[in-house]
Amino acid sequence: MTGIVIVAHTPIASSMLNFVEHTFGSLPERVRAVDIPPHEDTKASFDRVMKAAYGVNSGNGVLILTDVMGATPANVASKLESLGPLSGLNAPIIVLAGLNLPMLMRCISHRGEDLEGLAQKALAGGQNGILRLGTKVNQD
């Protein structure tokens, strides 16, 4: 099963994990949240993200979901991904930015997918979850 780590600005990551527990009735295995507070040393943030990745890793890969591309949570997660085999995880890592609730729900619902399949489902869930209400959706 693919591990999932939510890495976001405080308190977004833990709030997202609370949403999962509320929606699904319990916290799924191999899912962790890492809140990144303002002004935390990036090395400390990186170490906490690494620990979470180790905690969810079963050898099938780790999907890291971050809130904003270019911000500290995404940068720390990307640093872990860029280490590749040097991370010591012995599993691939994919980082996706732009976390939203539909993306997270899709991830939890399809956790049995392989890492690449789960990443594709997450992207689709996130994009399809953005709608303008009150207008007809054009099906072109």
N, C-alpha and C positions, 0 to 999 in steps of 0.2 A: 504494500500500500504506500502511495506517495505521501510524504510528510508535508505539512503546510505550516509556514511561519508567517504571521502578520507582523510587519514592521512599519510603524507609523508614529507620527508626532503624538505625544502625550495629550489626551487619554484615548486617542482614536483606536489604537491597536487593541487595548483591553476592552474598550466598548464594543468593538466588532466581535471579539470573542464572547462577550456577554450576550450579544445578539444571537450568536450561534447557539449558545446554551438555551436561551429563551425560546428560540424558534424550533430547535430540534429536540428539546427536552433534556439534553445532557451534553456534556462536552465530549466530542469525539476524541478517540485516541489519536496521537501523533499530530496534534494541532496546538501551536503555541502562539502567544502574542508578546511582542517586545515594544513597549512604549519608549520613545526617545524624547527625553525632556530637553528643554532649551538649555543651551550652554554646557551640555554634557561633553566631556572629552570624547572625540570620535573613537579613540582606542577603546575606551570603556564601552561605548555603544557597540563597536565591532565585536568585542569579546562576548557581550550578552547575546548578540545575534548568532554568533558562532555556537555558543552553548545551546541556544534554542534549536538550531539546525541539527546539532548532534542529538538532541533530545527527541526529535521527530524522525530521524533517519532510520529506515529499516533496510537500506541498501537499494531502494527503488527510486530514489531521487527526492529532492526537496524543492517545493514550489514556494517562493517567497513573494508575498503580496505587499506592495508598498503604496503609500498614499500619493506622493507627488514626485514626479521625475525631477531630478536635479537637486532635491532637498537631501538633508543629512540621512534620513532613513533609507532612501533609495541609493544614495552613494555608498553607505555602509554595506547594504545588501549586495550591490554591484561589485564591491571589493571582494566580498566572499565568493561570489560567482566567478570572478576573474582569476581566483587562485587555482581553480580546477583541481587537479589531483593533489596539489600542495595543501589544500584545506584539510586533508586527512579524512574526509567524509567517505571516500570511496563510493561516491554516488554523484550523479549530475545534479546541478542546481540551475533553475530557471527563475529569473526575477521579472515580475510584472509590476508596472506602475499604473496608477489611476484607480486604485482600489475603490470599489463601491459595494453596496450590499447585494445587488443581484450577482455580481462576480463571486462574492464570497459564498452565497447560497449555492451557486453552480458548483463551486469547488467542493463544498462539503457533500453535496448530493452525488458527485461523480468521483469520489476519492479512490475508487478501485481502478480507475484508468491509469495507464502508464503516464509518466511525467509529461511527455509532449502532448498526449491526448488531453490530459487535465489542463495544461496551459491553454490549449486551443478552446476548450469548453469554457474556461474562465474568461478569456478574451471575448468570446461570443456572448456570454452571460452579461458581462459588464457593458458591452456596446448595446445589446438588445434591451437592457434595462433602462436606457436613457430615452425617455419619451416626452413629447410635448402633450400635455393633457388638454382636453377640451377641443381637439381638432381631429379630423379623420386622418388615419394613417394611410399614406399613399403606398400601395403595394407594387410599385414599379420595380 
